[in-house]
Amino acid sequence: MFLTIKKIPIKTWSSEKPLNFKPKFSTFFFLCLGLVLFGLGEGLLVLSTTGNSPWSVFAEGIFKKGRRRLVRHDISCECVGADENCLCQLIFSACEDNLEDAKLISMLITDAYLSEELTMLARKIGMTIRRHIERREKTKGINRSWIKEFVQVN
């Protein structure tokens, strides 16, 4: 069954503690190997002319065409700031078909001429997340009451 992991498995290459700035060589090696494989997969998507994944296009667009860097926190900062909230609201608004609000939020992030494309990418990402959650709810019988409470508050 898809996504049936209940706890994080501990392997020989696992780090002893989170946020370890001096990991074991094996931990660093497998991290780099995973990143290389991910990059290879993304590169093959581009070379196959099927296009990029929506998240890659979304992130690259914000990075290259953004009005300012989105996250300016220190590496040890654990806060969830306005930038992260802005991205969450953009994806949530676009997913809920509040496209005018999503376009306004995207104009805060990038130039106005890119807001339409950014909104559609955010909608695609939001709908993918929603389908994944709904599929998981059906297989696991998960209660959505916390989501309904969140929507009512916001």
C-alpha positions in Angstrom: 0.0 0.0 0.0 1.2 3.5 -0.8 2.4 5.6 2.1 2.1 3.1 4.9 5.2 4.1 6.8 4.2 4.8 10.4 7.6 5.9 11.7 10.9 7.0 10.2 13.2 3.9 9.6 16.6 4.0 11.2 19.4 2.8 8.8 23.1 2.5 9.2 23.5 5.9 7.4 20.9 7.7 9.5 22.1 10.7 11.5 22.2 10.5 15.3 20.3 13.8 15.7 18.4 16.2 13.5 20.0 19.4 12.2 23.4 17.8 12.5 26.0 20.1 10.8 28.7 17.5 10.9 27.0 14.3 9.7 28.7 10.9 9.2 30.3 10.4 5.8 27.7 7.7 5.0 24.8 10.1 5.8 26.3 12.8 3.6 27.0 10.2 0.8 23.5 8.9 0.7 22.0 12.5 0.9 24.2 13.5 -2.1 23.2 10.3 -4.0 19.5 10.9 -3.4 19.9 14.5 -4.6 21.8 13.3 -7.7 19.1 10.8 -8.5 16.3 13.4 -8.0 18.2 15.8 -10.3 18.7 13.1 -12.9 15.0 12.4 -12.8 14.1 16.1 -13.3 16.7 16.3 -16.1 15.2 13.3 -17.8 11.8 14.9 -17.6 13.2 18.0 -19.3 15.1 16.1 -22.0 12.0 13.9 -22.8 10.1 17.1 -23.7 7.2 16.1 -21.5 7.9 19.2 -19.4 8.9 19.9 -15.8 7.0 19.0 -12.7 4.7 21.8 -11.6 6.5 22.3 -8.4 9.9 22.8 -10.2 8.4 25.4 -12.5 6.7 27.1 -9.6 9.8 27.3 -7.5 12.0 28.4 -10.4 9.6 31.1 -11.4 9.5 32.5 -8.0 13.2 32.3 -7.6 14.1 33.9 -10.9 11.2 36.4 -11.2 10.5 37.2 -7.6 10.4 40.8 -6.4 12.6 39.8 -3.4 14.0 36.6 -1.9 11.2 34.9 -0.1 13.0 33.4 2.9 15.5 35.7 4.6 15.7 33.8 7.9 18.8 32.6 9.6 19.6 28.9 9.2 18.6 28.2 12.8 15.3 30.1 12.6 12.3 27.9 13.3 9.6 30.5 12.7 6.9 30.3 10.0 6.9 33.9 8.7 4.8 36.0 6.3 6.6 34.6 3.2 5.6 31.0 3.9 2.1 32.1 4.8 1.9 34.1 1.5 2.8 31.0 -0.5 0.3 28.8 1.5 -2.4 31.4 0.9 -1.6 31.5 -2.8 -1.8 27.8 -3.2 -4.9 27.5 -1.0 -6.8 30.4 -2.8 -6.0 29.0 -6.2 -7.0 25.5 -5.2 -10.3 26.8 -3.8 -11.0 28.6 -7.2 -10.6 32.1 -5.6 -8.5 32.9 -8.6 -8.8 36.7 -8.2 -7.4 36.5 -4.7 -4.7 34.2 -5.9 -3.7 36.5 -8.7 -3.4 39.4 -6.2 -1.2 37.4 -3.9 1.0 36.3 -6.8 1.4 39.9 -7.9 2.9 40.6 -4.4 5.4 37.9 -5.1 6.3 38.5 -8.8 5.6 40.9 -11.6 2.0 41.4 -12.7 2.5 39.8 -16.2 3.6 36.5 -14.5 0.7 36.4 -12.0 -1.7 34.4 -14.3 0.9 31.6 -14.9 2.0 31.5 -11.2 -1.7 31.3 -10.2 -2.3 28.4 -12.5 0.8 26.5 -11.3 -0.3 27.1 -7.7 -3.7 25.7 -8.6 -2.2 22.6 -10.1 0.0 22.1 -7.0 -2.9 22.6 -4.7 -5.2 20.2 -6.6 -2.4 17.6 -6.6 -2.1 18.0 -2.8 -5.9 17.8 -2.4 -6.1 14.6 -4.5 -3.4 13.0 -2.5 -5.1 13.9 0.8 -8.5 12.6 -0.4 -6.9 9.4 -1.7 -5.2 8.8 1.6 -8.5 9.5 3.5 -10.3 6.9 1.5 -7.7 4.2 2.2 -7.0 5.1 5.8 -10.4 6.4 6.9 -8.9 9.6 8.2 -11.2 12.2 9.8 -11.1 15.7 8.2 -12.6 17.6 11.0 -9.4 19.6 11.6 -9.4 20.8 7.9 -13.0 22.0 8.3 -12.1 23.9 11.4 -9.1 25.5 9.6 -11.2 26.6 6.7 -13.8 28.2 9.1 -11.1 30.1 11.0 -9.4 31.4 7.8 
